[in-house]
Amino acid sequence: MTKKSVSFSIKNWSQDDQPREKLRDKGKSVLSDAELIAILIGSGSREESAVSLSKRVLVSVDSNLNALGKLSLKQLMTFKGIGEAKAITIAAALELGRRRRSNDALEKSKISSSASVFELMQPIIGELAHEEFWIIYLNNSNRVIQKNQLSKGGITGTLVDIRIALKTALEVGAVGLILVHNHPSGTLKPSEADKNLTQKLKTAALSLDIKILDHLIVTESSYFSFADESLL
């Protein structure tokens, strides 16, 4: 007696259980993370559906989408059923989500506290494996005029050109600056180099009637504020 093969294609599921149709008929909020990823990858393998494959990928990162976003294409492709095209699709979707979060923060970006700086900058530099130094330029209402990456370096540190930072401040009419850099190591303790750079920028900015309002060290989940700790 020949055993009939079982198809794991989502097309064979009831319409109520098909992710695309579920999103169309019931809205995106009712879908699980696995169902949303299944829509992205479109199909699974001969042995499992796209939803099952997506659940397996999520389990590998404890269902943490931030952790999923850190997986490289090579790491995603270690899962049977995910080739280069599917890996790229997942990576692109998660990057869009990260940028959306950053844009949402920028839209409401009147800086009122160190926490609002962290909300603005964590999606940009909080999860990087290398160090970056950014400056946020503010008007006299503490609203963000623009934010610029001033330097990019390795895990050990970055080189910051104070002249470029202040030249930009004058060009955009900023009256306040907030310095932000990340520590890929996860440590929140400022180094002596961090403290020295802060003082150099503060002294140079004061000569132009521009205030350094804060300097944040950002990690994936937390931050250190020079202003909050009375180090400015």
C-alpha positions, 0 to 999 in steps of 0.5 A, a space after each residue: 500500500 502506497 503511503 500518500 505524501 503530505 503537503 506542507 504548503 500553506 495553500 492546502 491550509 484552510 483559508 482562515 489559517 493562511 497568513 496572507 488571507 488572514 492579514 487581508 481579512 482580519 488585519 495585520 495585528 492579529 498575525 503572530 510574528 511567525 505568520 508575518 515572517 512566513 508571508 515574507 519568505 513565501 514558502 517553507 520546504 518539502 518537510 514543513 510549512 513557511 509558518 513552521 519554518 518561521 517558528 523554528 527561526 524565532 525559537 533560535 533567538 528566543 522569539 526576540 525580533 531584535 536578536 533576529 535582526 542581528 543575524 547575518 545572511 549566512 546565519 539565516 541561511 543555516 536553516 533548511 528552507 531559507 536560501 539567500 533570497 529569503 534571508 535577504 528578504 527577512 533582513 530587509 524587512 527587519 531593517 525597515 522596521 528599525 528605520 521606522 522606529 527611528 523615524 517615529 522617534 525623530 517625528 516627536 523629537 523635542 529633546 526633554 530628557 536623556 531618555 528621549 535622546 536614548 529613544 532617538 539614537 538607540 535604534 541607530 547605534 545601540 546594536 552596532 558591533 563598532 563604535 560611532 560618534 554622533 552629534 544631535 543639533 538643537 534649536 532654542 526650543 530643544 527641537 532636533 534640527 539634524 543629527 550627524 554621524 561625526 566618526 566611525 571606528 572600531 570597537 576601541 574608539 573613534 576619532 572626532 574632529 571638533 572643528 567639523 562638529 562646530 562648523 556644522 552647528 554654525 551652518 544649521 544655527 544650532 544653539 545646543 548640542 548633544 553628543 552620543 556614542 555607543 559602546 559595543 562592549 555593553 559597558 556604560 562606564 565612560 572612559 577617560 577619553 570620553 570625559 576628555 573629549 566631552 570637555 574639549 567639545 564643551 570648551 570649544 562650543 562655549 566660545 561660540 555661545 553653543 552649549 553641550 547639553 549632554 553626552 550619552 553612552 548608548 548600549 543595546 538596552 541602556 545608556 549613561 548620561 553625563 548630564 544626569 550624573 553631573 559630569 558636564 
